Amino acid sequence: MKTKKSKLETLTKKQIENITEKVEKRSDIPLVSSRQVNMRVNDVLLERIKLLANAQGLPFTTFLGRLIREDIDRLWKVYKKVSGD
């Protein structure tokens, strides 16, 4: 059985490039960019992370990313106050 392609799947490479160029020129559309980070944690800490993530119904990587973002945002506010920026 053949499935119908979504509109995104029917775009040509040139169409995708044109859309990307238009979006990059607009300031009201945030572009998502990220980098991969690898880290080591001991077994006990990893188990705690997984248990806490499971309690919130999240994959542990999503939970960990959210936790890092929230703590960095909180610490950044403190840093900005202390540094006078």
Backbone torsions as a table, in degrees:
resi	resn	phi	psi	omega
1	MET	NA	127.5	-178.0
2	LYS	-86.5	131.9	177.8
3	THR	-97.9	148.6	180.0
4	LYS	-74.4	135.2	178.8
5	LYS	-73.6	145.1	175.2
6	SER	-74.5	164.9	-179.7
7	LYS	-59.5	-37.7	179.3
8	LEU	-63.4	-36.4	-178.3
9	GLU	-71.1	-18.5	-178.3
10	THR	-91.7	-6.4	-179.7
11	LEU	-70.5	141.9	175.9
12	THR	-83.7	167.5	178.8
13	LYS	-60.0	-41.5	179.9
14	LYS	-63.4	-41.9	178.4
15	GLN	-62.6	-40.7	178.9
16	ILE	-65.0	-41.5	178.0
17	GLU	-62.8	-41.7	178.7
18	ASN	-63.5	-43.0	178.5
19	ILE	-63.1	-44.5	-179.7
20	THR	-61.2	-43.3	178.8
21	GLU	-61.3	-43.4	179.8
22	LYS	-63.8	-42.5	-178.7
23	VAL	-65.9	-40.7	-179.1
24	GLU	-62.5	-27.0	179.8
25	LYS	-80.2	-18.5	-177.6
26	ARG	-91.3	137.9	-179.4
27	SER	-93.1	-11.8	-177.5
28	ASP	-91.0	1.5	178.8
29	ILE	-117.3	106.7	-179.6
30	PRO	-71.8	135.9	174.6
31	LEU	-92.4	135.7	-179.1
32	VAL	-91.9	123.3	174.5
33	SER	-137.0	146.9	-179.2
34	SER	-151.6	166.0	177.1
35	ARG	-126.1	151.1	177.5
36	GLN	-85.3	137.5	176.9
37	VAL	-126.1	131.6	176.3
38	ASN	-109.4	137.7	179.0
39	MET	-143.5	157.8	176.4
40	ARG	-109.7	136.2	174.0
41	VAL	-134.2	150.0	-179.3
42	ASN	-72.7	166.1	-174.8
43	ASP	-59.6	-40.2	-178.4
44	VAL	-64.9	-46.3	179.8
45	LEU	-63.3	-42.9	179.0
46	LEU	-61.8	-40.9	178.9
47	GLU	-63.7	-40.7	177.3
48	ARG	-63.6	-43.5	178.4
49	ILE	-58.8	-46.7	-179.0
50	LYS	-64.4	-40.3	178.8
51	LEU	-65.1	-44.1	179.0
52	LEU	-65.3	-40.1	178.2
53	ALA	-64.4	-44.2	179.2
54	ASN	-61.7	-38.3	179.3
55	ALA	-63.5	-26.5	178.6
56	GLN	-97.9	1.7	178.2
57	GLY	71.6	31.7	-178.1
58	LEU	-120.7	151.8	168.8
59	PRO	-63.9	147.2	-174.2
60	PHE	-64.7	-29.0	178.6
61	THR	-69.8	-38.6	176.2
62	THR	-65.0	-44.5	178.3
63	PHE	-59.4	-46.0	-178.2
64	LEU	-64.5	-43.1	177.6
65	GLY	-61.6	-44.0	178.6
66	ARG	-63.6	-43.4	179.5
67	LEU	-60.5	-45.1	179.4
68	ILE	-63.1	-47.6	179.6
69	ARG	-57.9	-47.4	-178.5
70	GLU	-62.7	-43.5	-179.4
71	ASP	-69.3	-39.4	177.7
72	ILE	-64.3	-43.1	177.5
73	ASP	-59.6	-44.4	-179.9
74	ARG	-64.1	-48.4	-179.8
75	LEU	-66.4	-32.8	179.5
76	TRP	-64.1	-39.9	177.8
77	LYS	-62.2	-42.3	177.7
78	VAL	-64.2	-45.5	179.9
79	TYR	-58.2	-45.9	-178.9
80	LYS	-61.7	-38.4	178.4
81	LYS	-66.8	-44.2	-176.2
82	VAL	-71.4	-39.5	-175.6
83	SER	-81.2	-15.0	178.7
84	GLY	80.5	11.9	178.5
85	ASP	-80.9	NA	NA
